[in-house]
Amino acid sequence: MKVLVVSLQKDGKLASVSFELLEAAKTLEGELYTVIMAEQAESLASELASRGGGKVLAVSHPILRYYNDELYVNVLSELIAKYSPDLILGPATFYGKALLARLAAQNGGPMASDVTNLSVEDGSLVVTRPNYGGSVVSRIVNNSEKPFFVTLRPKIYPESKSGSGEVVSESIDAATTESKTTIKEMKVESAGSVNLTEADIIVSAGRGMKGPEHLPIVKELADALGAAFGASRAIVDAGWIPYSHQVGQTGKTVNPKMYVAVGISGAIQHLVGMRTSGTIVAVNKDKDAPIFSVANYGIIGDAFEVVPALTKKFKLELGG
């Protein structure tokens, strides 16, 4: 089996999920290829090779500095035609899902998104993915002769730390760089913030915080833990915080090692996006709140008293 891992970069830095993709791909024990596209891809390719990326295809071009799904699909389609992989594996992130969906459509292959496990059974690739908020887990067997396009949920596999690899510089046809869209600049909403989908720890706030003026209480706890800051749909809809922080069915699906829910009741729409977290801690004054049904640890109390106490404790213990 030939596996092509699609690694993505931002501002010239590899997303950490890239190394999780390598680890997942290595479990299949096939012929491994990894592709990285950037303005200057060689150094990124060397890093991937040193972490077990197999044959790392480095595609460098000034027009690849910023993510552009049309251009990326053109480049990847050219490489798929050249190397004929059986599986194309990418991250189940905002950009990864959009990219592989378009890539699958352009190449006429089947796709499975937000996959949590990969395996080979009787010579066929089998993937599993959660449905209906995790209450049902589907097993999907690829019986197609077309390449299989799969996005892997972050934080399921550990990062690949080492392995063999070699860098191969790839040139692309001039027609491949033609696009209806030109991206001149990308701006981040808040510099230095931790990406929700890649975070090991997430602290989220809900309507129980009573108003946007009280969110700094929860943000301080997140900072003390080195965590990303999330939110329920209720406070996003209320305009307390931007949509980019929303966790849930209509927001981001996350899978951190620890998820702390503060003042979140636990509506099913929110649980869908975080219930697979490693350890779930809930802080809520309502002892009957649904969030406690999925929590590993629950603190029944006033968030305005509990959260500052936790922050103080963590700052003392962690030296923050």
C-alpha positions in Angstrom: 0.0 0.0 0.0 1.2 3.5 -0.9 0.3 6.2 1.6 0.6 9.9 0.8 0.5 12.1 3.9 -0.5 15.8 3.2 1.4 18.0 5.7 0.3 21.6 6.0 2.3 24.6 7.2 1.4 28.1 8.4 3.9 31.0 8.5 6.6 28.6 7.5 6.0 26.3 10.4 4.7 22.7 10.3 1.4 22.0 12.1 2.0 19.6 15.0 -0.7 17.3 13.6 1.7 16.6 10.7 3.7 14.3 12.9 0.5 12.6 14.2 -0.3 11.8 10.6 3.1 10.2 10.1 2.6 8.0 13.1 -0.8 6.9 11.9 0.6 6.2 8.4 3.5 4.1 9.8 1.1 1.7 11.5 -0.1 0.6 8.1 3.4 -0.5 7.2 3.2 0.6 3.6 5.3 2.7 1.3 5.2 6.1 2.8 5.3 9.5 1.0 4.8 12.9 2.6 4.2 16.1 0.7 4.9 19.6 2.0 4.1 22.8 0.0 5.5 26.2 0.9 7.4 29.1 -0.5 10.6 27.4 0.7 9.7 23.8 1.5 13.2 22.2 1.8 13.8 22.8 5.5 10.3 21.7 6.4 10.8 18.6 4.3 14.0 17.8 6.2 12.2 18.0 9.5 9.5 15.7 8.2 12.2 13.3 6.9 13.9 13.2 10.3 10.7 12.2 12.0 10.0 9.3 9.7 8.3 10.9 6.7 9.6 8.4 4.2 10.0 9.9 0.8 9.2 13.6 1.5 8.1 15.5 -1.6 9.1 19.2 -1.2 7.2 21.6 -3.5 8.6 25.1 -3.3 7.0 28.1 -5.1 6.3 31.7 -4.0 2.7 31.3 -4.7 2.5 28.5 -2.2 3.4 30.7 0.7 -0.3 31.0 1.8 -2.9 28.2 1.8 -5.0 28.2 -1.3 -7.2 25.2 -1.8 -7.4 25.6 -5.5 -3.6 25.7 -5.9 -3.0 23.0 -3.4 -5.4 20.7 -5.1 -3.8 21.2 -8.4 -0.3 20.4 -7.0 -1.5 17.4 -5.1 -3.5 16.0 -8.1 -0.3 16.3 -10.1 1.6 14.3 -7.5 -1.2 11.7 -7.1 -1.0 11.1 -10.9 2.8 10.7 -10.7 3.0 8.4 -7.6 -0.4 6.6 -7.6 -1.0 6.4 -3.8 -3.7 4.1 -2.5 -4.4 6.4 0.5 -4.2 10.2 0.8 -4.1 11.1 4.5 -4.6 14.7 5.8 -5.6 16.4 9.0 -9.2 16.8 10.1 -8.7 20.5 10.7 -10.5 23.5 9.1 -8.1 23.6 6.1 -7.5 19.9 6.0 -11.2 18.9 5.6 -11.8 21.5 2.9 -8.6 20.5 1.0 -9.2 16.8 1.0 -12.9 17.1 0.2 -12.1 19.1 -2.9 -9.2 16.8 -3.8 -11.4 13.7 -3.5 -14.0 15.3 -5.8 -11.4 16.3 -8.4 -9.8 12.9 -8.4 -13.0 10.9 -8.2 -12.1 8.9 -5.1 -14.1 8.0 -1.9 -13.6 10.0 1.3 -13.9 9.5 5.0 -13.6 12.5 7.3 -12.7 12.9 11.0 -11.3 9.3 11.2 -10.1 8.0 14.6 -8.4 4.8 13.5 -6.7 3.2 10.5 -6.0 -0.5 9.9 -5.6 -3.1 7.1 -7.8 -6.1 7.2 -7.6 -8.9 4.6 -5.7 -6.5 2.3 -8.3 -3.7 2.5 -8.0 -0.4 4.3 -10.5 0.0 7.1 -11.1 3.3 8.9 -13.4 4.1 11.9 -15.1 7.3 12.5 -17.7 8.6 15.1 -21.2 9.5 14.1 -24.1 11.1 15.9 -21.9 12.8 18.5 -19.9 9.6 19.1 -22.9 7.4 20.0 -22.2 5.3 16.9 -18.8 4.3 15.5 -18.7 3.4 11.8 -16.3 1.0 10.2 -15.7 2.0 6.6 -13.9 -0.5 4.2 -12.4 0.9 1.0 -13.3 -1.5 -1.8 -12.7 1.1 -4.5 -9.9 1.0 -7.0 -9.7 4.7 -6.7 -7.4 6.3 -4.1 -9.0 6.7 -0.7 -9.0 10.2 0.8 -9.1 10.4 4.6 -8.8 13.1 7.2 -7.6 12.1 10.7 -8.8 13.7 13.9 -6.0 15.5 15.7 -4.8 14.2 19.1 -5.7 10.6 18.4 -2.2 9.3 17.5 1.0 10.4 19.2 3.5 12.4 17.2 6.2 10.5 15.3 9.5 11.2 16.9 12.0 9.5 14.6 12.3 7.3 11.6 13.8 7.2 8.1 13.2 9.6 5.3 14.7 11.4 2.3 13.8 14.7 0.7 12.8 14.8 -3.0 12.5 18.2 -4.6 9.4 18.3 -6.9 8.9 20.8 -9.7 5.3 21.7 -10.8 3.9 22.6 -14.2 3.3 26.3 -14.8 -0.4 25.7 -15.4 -0.6 24.3 -11.9 0.1 27.7 -10.4 -2.8 29.4 -12.2 -5.6 30.3 -9.8 -8.7 32.5 -9.8 -7.7 33.7 -6.3 -4.6 35.5 -5.2 -3.9 35.6 -1.5 -1.8 38.6 -0.6 -1.8 38.5 3.1 -3.1 36.4 6.0 -4.0 37.9 9.4 -4.5 36.0 12.7 -7.4 37.0 15.0 -5.3 36.9 18.1 -1.5 36.4 18.0 -0.1 33.9 20.4 -3.4 32.0 21.1 -3.3 28.2 21.2 -5.2 26.4 18.4 -8.2 24.6 19.7 -8.0 21.6 17.5 -4.3 21.1 18.4 -4.4 21.9 22.1 -3.6 19.3 24.8 -5.7 21.3 27.3 -8.8 23.4 26.7 -10.7 25.6 29.1 -14.1 26.6 27.9 -16.7 29.1 29.2 -20.4 29.0 29.0 -23.5 31.1 29.8 -23.0 30.5 33.5 -20.3 33.2 33.4 -23.3 35.7 33.1 -21.6 38.2 30.9 -18.6 38.9 28.6 -17.0 41.1 31.4 -16.5 37.9 33.4 -14.7 35.8 30.8 -11.2 37.0 31.8 -11.7 34.9 35.0 -11.8 31.8 32.8 -9.1 33.0 30.5 -6.8 33.5 33.4 -7.3 29.8 34.3 -6.6 28.8 30.7 -3.4 30.9 30.8 -2.3 29.3 34.0 -2.6 25.9 32.4 -1.1 26.9 29.1 -4.5 25.9 27.6 -6.5 27.1 24.6 -9.7 29.0 25.4 -13.0 27.7 24.1 -16.6 28.6 24.4 -20.1 27.2 24.1 -22.4 28.2 21.3 -24.7 30.1 23.7 -22.0 32.8 24.4 -20.9 32.9 20.8 -24.4 33.6 19.7 -24.8 36.2 22.4 -21.7 38.0 20.9 -19.5 37.6 24.0 -16.7 35.9 22.0 -15.8 35.2 18.3 -17.0 32.1 16.6 -13.4 30.8 16.2 -13.6 29.8 19.9 -16.8 27.7 19.6 -16.7 24.0 20.5 -19.6 21.8 19.5 -21.6 20.4 16.7 -21.6 23.7 14.8 -18.1 24.7 16.0 -14.9 22.8 16.4 -14.6 19.1 17.3 -11.8 18.8 19.8 -9.9 15.9 21.4 -7.6 17.3 24.1 -6.0 15.4 26.9 -8.0 17.5 29.3 -11.1 19.6 28.8 -12.4 22.0 31.5 -16.0 23.2 31.1 -16.8 26.2 33.2 -20.4 27.3 33.5 -21.5 25.1 30.6 -24.7 23.1 31.1 -23.8 20.4 28.6 -26.4 20.6 25.8 -25.9 17.7 23.3 -24.7 20.2 20.6 -21.7 21.0 22.9 -21.1 17.4 24.1 -20.8 16.3 20.4 -17.7 18.5 20.0 -15.7 17.5 23.2 -17.0 14.2 24.7 -14.0 12.2 23.4 -11.6 14.3 25.4 -9.2 12.4 27.6 -10.2 13.8 30.9 -13.2 16.1 31.4 -13.6 18.4 34.3 -16.8 20.3 34.9 -17.5 23.3 37.1 -21.2 24.1 37.5 -23.4 25.1 40.4 -26.3 23.0 39.0 -25.7 19.5 40.3 -28.2 18.2 37.6 -26.4 19.8 34.7 -26.0 17.3 31.8 -22.2 18.1 31.6 -21.7 16.0 34.7 -22.9 12.9 32.8 -19.7 12.9 30.7 -17.3 14.5 33.2 -14.6 12.5 34.9 -14.4 15.1 37.7 -17.2 17.4 38.7 -17.0 20.5 40.9 -20.5 21.6 42.1 -20.1 25.2 43.0 -20.1 28.9 42.0 -17.6 29.4 39.1 -16.8 32.9 40.5 -15.4 31.3 43.6 -14.1 27.9 42.2 -12.2 29.2 39.1 -10.1 31.9 40.9 -9.2 29.3 43.5 -8.1 26.8 40.8 -6.1 29.5 39.0 -4.3 30.4 42.2 -3.5 26.8 42.9 -2.2 26.0 39.4 -0.1 29.2 39.3 1.5 28.1 42.6 2.0 24.5 41.5 3.1 25.3 37.9 5.0 28.4 38.7 2.9 30.6 36.4 
